[in-house]
Amino acid sequence: MEKAINRQQVLLEHLRPSNSSSHNYESILSASACAAGDSAAYHRTSVYGDDVVIVAAYRTALCKSKRGGFKDTYPDDLLAPVLKAVIEKTNVDPSEVGDIVVGTVLAPGSQRASECRMAAFYAGFPETVPVRTVNRQCSSGLQAVADVAAAIKAGFYDIGIGAGLESMTVNPMAWEGSVNPKVKAFEQAQNCLLPMGVTSENVAHRFGVTRKEQDQAAVDSHRKAAAATAAGKFKDEIIPVATKIVDPKTGDEKPVTISVDDGIRPNTSVSELAKLKPVFKKDGTTTAGNSSQVSDGAGAVLLMKRSVAMRKGLPILGVFRTFAAVGVDPAIMGVGPAVAIPAAVKSAGLQLDDIDLFEINEAFASQFVYCRNKLGLDPEKINVNGGALAIGHPLGTTGARCVATLLHEMKRRGRDCRFGVISMCIGTGMGAAAVFERGDCADELCNVRKVESNNFLSKDVL
């Protein structure tokens, strides 16, 4: 906008009469920003330098809880390596970070908050950098990123970290204490207590998602994740973690470095999955094979104001555009992305056809298939490197993991991929979604595009 005003000022100099001494032309000729808006592909609500951008996004490998590579790793030892990585790989002074927000779900709140603060110290952050946690169930990692983006937009600070952490080995899913008997008088409140697998069965039954469709979605997820692993695609986003494996029989400790997701099954087939019995309903369709894996892992995303990133000379991985959280019926909580995605995309001034890649969390194959079909999305655009059915779903981590996976894939695709969406369903009946833009797409002229009806480049001329 500043450049445009400068151009106006040059033009105004040419418009002024040669002898203006006897007239006050300054009052009638002045450069100003046009309030009419432009034909940008999205609604730009701030000047170019105030964009919130992502300069780094990393994760650990995701490992099977209780059986995988992180079964003997403390949660704070999962978070510390990714916090350290986003700082070391960008050479950002950790003291400049205004806040670290960590999405996490299952651990007791005060304990996990302490563990996150401890992890920040392990990673080399000074005592002056604050840490807090956020819990919006399965979207907690994405919520953390959105919270940091919002804080930067509001001017609270210029640099922040949104992260995610979950050890489902240490903190399995469980309800502690008694349930308020009042819940029986409120059906929707009571449905908040439904096991997630039951909500999956509800989605499959209500919307006619077949067992074969669900098993095929699981096979596709494992196949794509295996191919991405073999091609080395995840190496750009995974930070190796040095830890230990303890032999349960002897107690012997073996040092290991974990750098590969360990839940991917390359040889999974529909015929093999068809042999598995339903878990949540006798005649149901939800099985261990077409449900997301229970996992351990962490992720971290470094965000800052664009002007700060430019001043530091940091390459921009992506631009945070919009975020939306919505509520849905708790009994079919898996439909959340089908409502949240249109809301976020509309908020960005886009249409679904403008989105080049989607990362939709595969909590259950039933809800993933429903959301894909409901929105009419091209399967070739969704979870191109596999999803939670293969990679795993450590609840608080998933959102941050998806940011890393999406933005690194968008970077690889270059000009063929401009906008990406991340979304997930949320226990108790919600959905969340966020829109991102590839980092090298935006420009100071707001990315104007042609208005087909009149061949003008901007609505400003109308």
Disulfide bonds with the S-S distance in Angstrom:
none
